[in-house]
Structure formats: C-alpha cells, structure tokens
Amino acid sequence: MKIMMKNSKFLFYILISCFVLGCNNKENLIEVEIPEREVFITKTNDFPDPSTIKTKQGPFDLPNPPIGFEELKDLSKPHALFIHYSEVHLNYANNLNTAIHNTPFENDTIIDIIKKIDNRNAGLKNLAGAYYNHILYWQSITSNESSPNDLLSEAIKSSFGSFKELTNEIMTKAMALDGSGWLWLVIKGKDLAVVTTANNDTPNMSDVQSGEPLLVIDLWEHAYFPTYNNDKKKYIENSIKHLNWDFANKQYAKKVMY
C-alpha cells in the first residue's frame, strides 16, 4: 500500500513581478497560502479467497490450501503459488470431473480411484493422480517451523540412520528424477522410504505400490520454474526447509496405529 506523505502547511512568495511587473519591485511580492495536500491511498490487489475458486461441476472440488499464497515467499513467488492452485490444480480437477462421468469410478472417492486405477485407463489415471497429488502437496508445505515427533523420529532413525541422512536422500533422489514427477516420503510395512514417481503417478496406485504417502514435493517444472528458473537444486533445498512435519506426524500415526 503506497501512501503519499501529507505536506505541512507553509507559505511562500511568488514573484509575480518577474513575469508581469519586473523583478526589482519588492512591493509586487504577493504572499500565497498553499492548501494542505490530501492523502492518496493506492490499494494493492489481494489474491481472492481460495474458497471462491470452484470447479465447474462435481464430484471433486479444490480443498482450501492450509497456507496463504503470500506466506511462503522464500519458497515460491506468491503469484506463482496462486497460479499453481487456481489454474494448474483447478484445471486437473475440472478435467477429472469431466472424465469421470459414465465410468466405473464415477461414485468412488479419490482414494478409491487411486488404489484401483491402472494403465488400462491411462488418461483418467493421469488426471486422478494429478488431482490427488496436488491435494497432498498443499498439505506438505508450511510457513511454520515443524519437526518430526518422537514416534516419527524413531522411524526415521531406524530407516535412514538420522534426519540428516533422510534429507540427503530426498535431495539425491529428487535431483536424479529425469523429467516431471513427484518426490515422496512413504511408509511401506514398518519402514520409511524416499521414492519418486514419474508424471502424475502416486506411490499407492495399484500398479506402483511403493508405499503410503506421508509427504510430497512437486517436481513438475510449473512448481519451481517461475521462481527458480532452472535452479531445481535450490527449489528442493527450500522445499525441504518448508516440509510440514506436523502433517507427516499425523499421517504416520494413522498408518501405524489403526
């Protein structure tokens, strides 16, 4: 918001004589009062309320992201994050809703679809994965400080040796992914693993089955190029700093206790 500073009232002399009567006659100096300047306020355009961003039809809509578009400026430019949600994710949701009609999956939840669909329905599989993956992506990033709780920390130590080794593996596998896809922290059985999936596959699809998701990093170019250009490494480093371990703690507890 830009505010023009209010000028204090002051007096000054205009040399009318310089222009009309000549500059040598002091009697021609006229005192003029300048009126007080008004304050002008220019408002910046805020992003719309995410709850107003709706799909054209059902059954699937966009869940509100748990973070504001301006809360993660050191991870992503606010406008880039807004476009990611309001265009990229919304388009996948709209296309999924169109594609799902008159199919055996029409009345299924998104989790049901993810766990049943395979490459015999490649187009629908891609849309379902993209929609589902983005839902988890918004929940996997945060502007708040978070860390694994005791339960998850023990699992990390058992599976990777240390939290540092976990983050090293995330960086290594994310950088090794050639092309578009996703980086996941998953639980499979009693162990944790870091896996990647190509395009819009998910680790819990029937023909992938590499684990149940706890956290995800979007490695599609649209997630990082507007902010980082080709510096994928810097994007991954910042993504690791903003992983939502509070969300992972809850996801892990659900998997191991129920």
N, C-alpha and C positions, 0 to 999 in steps of 0.2 A: 504494500500500500504506500503510494507516494504522497507526501503532504508538503505543499509549498509553505515555507515559513511565513508567518504573519509579520509584515513590516510595522515597526513602531511609527507613530505619527511624528512627522518632522516638517519643518518649514525650510523653504529655500527661495532664493531670489532668481527671477527670470529677467535676463537683460533684454527687456523689450526694446530698449533704446538701440541695441546693437543691430537690430533688424529693422526698426522703424524710425527711431529718433536719433540714433547715433549713440556711441558708447561712452562719451565723455561727460554726459549729464547725469549726475547721481540722483537727481530728483525723479528720473524716469525708472528707477528701480522699484518694482512692484512686488510686495510680499504675497505669495500664493500658498494656500493650505492644500496639501495633497491628501485626499481621502484615504482612510485606512483600507488596506488591501484585504479582500475576502479570502477565506481559507478554501482551497480547492482540494478535493479528495478524489483520487483515481483508484477505483477498486480493481483488484485483480480477479480473474475468472477462476473460481474454485472448481474442482472436479465434482461431477454430480454424485449424489448419494448412490452407492453401489446397489442399494435395494430398488432403485428405479430402472436399473438395467435388466431387462427381461427378455426371455426367449419369445419367439413368435407364437409358439404353441408348446404343448407338453409332449411327453410326460416329464422331461427333465428340464430344470431351470438352473440358474447360476447361484450357488450358495454365496452369501456375502463373504468377501475375504476378511479374515480376522485382523488384517493390518490396513492402515490408511495408505493411500498412494504416495503421500509425502513423508511417510515415516522411515523410509529406507533409502534416503538419498545417497548414502555411501555404498549401497548395493546396486541401485538402479535409479536412473532419472525418473522422477515422478510421472512424467508424460509417457515414458516408455512402459512403466508398470501399468498405467491406466490403459494404454493400447493393448497390452498383453491380456488384460482382463476383459475389456469392453469390446474388443474386436476378435482377437485370436481365440480366446476361450469361448466367447459368445458364438462365434461362427461354428466352432466344433459342436456346441450344444444345439444350435439350430439345425445343422445338417444331420446330427444324430437323431433328433426328434422326427425329421422328415423320413430318414432311412428306416427307422424302427417300425413304422406303421405297416400292418399286414405281414408281420414276420412272426415266427415262433417266440421271439423275445419281447413282444410288444408290452406285456404286462409284468415283465421282470424288473427287479431292482438293478441298478447299475452294477452292483457286486455280483449278482446272479449272472448277468450278461458276461462280465469279465471272466468269470470262472467256467463258463460253458462254451463261449465262442472260440472258434479256431479259424484256420486259413480257408476253410470252405466258404466262409463269409468274410473275405478279406477286407472289403470296403467298410462294412459295418464294424468289424473288429478294430480297424484303424480309428474310426470315429469314437467308438466306445472307450478305447484306450486313451485317446487324446482328452476326452471329456473327464474321465476318471483321474488321469494323471495330474491334470491341472488342479482338480479339487484338492488332491494331496499336496501339490506344490504350494498352494496358498497357505496351507496349514503347516508346512515345513519351514517357512521362513518367518523371522520375527525381528523386531527392533529392540526387544528386551533381552537382557542378559539371561541366559539359561544354561543349565548343565545337566548331565545325566544324574539321576538319583542313585541311591545306593544299590538298588536292585539291578538297574541297567548298567551301572558302573562295573558290577561284578561280572555281568555277561560280556561286557566289552573287554575286560581284563582277561577273561577266560578264552575269548575268541581271537583277540588281536594282540594281547600282551599288555597294551596300555592304550590310553586315549590318543596319545601322540601317534602310535602306530596305526590306529584307526584313521586318523586324519591324513596320514601319509598314504594309506591305501585308497582313500577317497580321491586324493589328488592324482595318484598314479593311474587309477582306472578311468577317471574322468578324462584325463588328457589322452589316454590310449584309445578312447572311443573315436572311431573314424566316421564322421557324418553326424546326422541328427539322432538324438535319443535321450535317455534318462539315466541318471546315476541313483542307485538305491542302497539304503541300509535296510536289510531284511532279516527276519528271523526264520530259520528253517529247522524244524525239530527243536533242539535245545540250543543251537548255535546261532550266532550272528554272522552275516556275510555282507560284503560290499559287492554289488553286481551292477552291470549296465544292461539296458535293453535298447535295441535299435528302433528307430522311428517312434511309433506310439505303443509298442508292446509294454505289457506290465509283467512283473515277476510272478504274479499269481494267476496268469492266464493258463488255460488247460494245456496248451502246447509249449509253455515256457517252464512253469513250476520251479522257479528258483528261490521261492520264499514268499513270506507275507511282509508287505511294506511297513516300515517304521518311519522313514524319512525319504525324501526325494529331492534331487536337484535337476532342474530343467536344463538340458544341454542342447536344445534346439537353438539355432542362431538367433531367432527372434527374441530369445530370453536375454541375450547379452550384447548383441551387436550394436544396438542404438546407444548403449552406454560405454562399451569397451572396444568397439570395432573388432579387430582380430585378436585382442588380448584375452583369449579364453582362460589362460592361467590365472590372471588377475581376477577374473569373474569367479572362478572356482574358489580361490583363496578367500574372497569376500563372502561367498555363499557359505563356506564352512563356518565363518565367524557369525553368521546370522541363522544357523540352523536352530530350529525350535525344539530344544531338548525336552521342554515341558510336554509338548505333543508326543514326542517319542516315548517318554516315560509312561504316558497313559496308554499308548498303543501297545507297548511291550507288556505292561501289566495285564491288559485284556487277553493277550495271546498266551501268557504263561499261567494265568490264574483261573481261566474259565475254559 
